């Protein structure tokens, strides 16, 4: 996924261009339900019913998120009787999740309070929805 300057120039990518695969990866991780599913699968394999109980969403919604994560190559499954056990397909995800936790610990509340993506953004959306009524 990484390219040095010569490879990037040859590929027509500028230094400031975000690699599309990285953008897609972080978008997939940016969904709260998919991130919760991945965090749960980082602990151990799980059935859809286990994940439904964990994330509190409908079975069809959890299944759709699992299909997305499977299509991205992030989770895999194996049949066990009539059910399937889901697990992380790439051990590198454990490193990525651990690095994210370390980064969040280092930045403290700054990320959570980000006016664009943090809880402040949620509050401003809620306030604007209320004021629109």
N, C-alpha and C positions, 0 to 999 in steps of 0.2 A: 504494500500500500504506500509506503514512503518512496519518494523519488528525490534524488539529488538534483541540483540545479540544472545539470546537463540533460538528464532524463526528462525533467519537467519542460525545459525549453524545446526539446525534440518532440515532446508530446503536444506542444502548443499550449501548455498550462502556464499561467503566470504564477509568480511567487505568492501572490495573495489569493489565488483561487483555492477554494475549499474542495478537496477531493470528493466527488459525488458519493462514493461508497462510504466515506466517513460521515458525510451529512446524513445519509440514510441510516447508518448505524446509530448515530446520536438521536435522530428522530425516533427510531424504534425504542431506544432507551428512555426517551423523554416522556413517553406516555405513562402516567401513574400506574395503570393496571399492568402493563407489560413489565415495568420495572419491579413491581411487587411480585409478579409471577417469577421473574428471574431471581429475585432475592430469595424467594421461598425455595426455588429449585437449587439454589446454591447450597442449601442445607441438606437436601436429599431428594431422591426421586419422589414424584407425587402423581396421583391420579387427578383427573379433571375435578372430581368431587372434592378432593382435598384442596385444590386451588380455588374452587368456588367458595368453600368455607373460609379460606384465607383472605381472599380479596373482596368477598361480599357482592359479587356480580352474578348475573344469570349464567347458567351453564353454557348457553349458546354464545354469550359474549366472551366468556373465558376460552371456549373452543376457538372462536374467531381470533383471539389474541394469540393462542398457541399456534394456530395455522400460520399467522403472520411471522411469528418467531421461528417456526420450523422452516418456512419459505426463505427466511434470511439466513438459515444455517446456524441459528443460535441455540435451538433446542432440538432434541431428538426424542423418539419414543420407542418403546418395545412393548409388544403385546404380552399381557398376563391374563390368561383366561379371556373373559369378554371385555376386559378393560385394557387400557394402555397406561404404562408408567412413563411419565415425561421426565427428562433430565437435561442438564446443560450439555450441549453438543461440543462446546469448546471450553477447555479448562482456563483459557486466557480470560474468559469472562469473570472468573473469580478474582484474578489480578486487577482487572478493570474496576470491578465493584469495590475492591479493597482500596485501590488508589483514589476512587471517588470519595470514599468515606474519609480517608486521610486528608484530602483536599478540603472537604467540607469542615473537618475539625480544625484545619489551619485557618480557614477564612472566617470561622465563627458564624455570626449571624448575617454577614454581608450578603451571601448568596440568597439566603432565605428571605431577606428583606429587599432584594432587588426590585426596583419599581417596575421592571418589565416582566419578570418571570416569577418572582417570589410571592410571598404572602401579601405584600403590599399591592401587587398587581391584582390579586384575587379580591382584596378589599376595595380597590378603586372600581373594579368591574361591578361588584355588589352595590357600591354606592351609586354608580351611574344607572344601574338597573332600577334602583329604588327611586332615584330622582326622575326617571323617565315615566314613572307611574303616576 
